[in-house]
Amino acid sequence: MAREEVLVALPPQVQMASHVRGTVLLSSLRSLRKRDLLDRYMASLNVAYHPEVMSITAPTWYPIPLADAHYSACDALNLSAVVAQEIGTESSRFINESVVRTLARASREAGATPWSALSLIPRLMERTWQGGAIGIWRVGPKDARLEWHGQPVARHPYYRVALQGFTNALVTMFARTGVVRQIATRGPPSMVALRISWV
């Protein structure tokens, strides 16, 4: 097996994510509304969170229990993997629009690659989540492994699949096609691992 090269190192200690930026939740809700799924979502959402969800603002930080309730309701929709990944892709474009523009400019000026996009993921995470940490390893010329530690909502199947679409959207800004799949691990429920490949 080829030796892995660290692209983004995990810190020695990882604190569990405690808050999420409203932009993350709004982007997800926007995609659900676009598919006429908002009524079903609200029916599945714990009623205690209805007022807060209906008043989310993009720049506000919200505690993890709200994000957990959101992803629980998304799980209850039983969406196909294809739809969940599409929503993740749309969320990536919505959340990272300014970063996408910066990367596109860098691509024209300095030849940015999928590795450029991957190296920005921890910075993107810091803009949208308080706590948690991401490590990324180069496992081949066009293959990477990503681990997100300290992410409580990683226990939700919907979140994990949507994250595949989110990550693929970043990589395919600079590749013809990409494939992102989950890696089975013995880690805790608050950790998710992905294998990322592109051509």
Buried (B, 14 or more C-beta within 10 A) or exposed (E): EEEBEEBBEBEEEBEBBBBBBBBBBBBBBBBBEEBEBBEBBBEBBBEEBEEBBEEBEEEBEBEBEBBBBBBBBBBBBEBEBEBBBBBBBBBBBBBBEEBBEEBEEBBEEEEBBBBBBBBBBBEBBBEBBBBBBBBBBBBEEBBBBBBBBBBBBBBBBBBBBBBBBBBBBBBBBBBEEBBBEBEEEEBEEBBBBBBBBBE
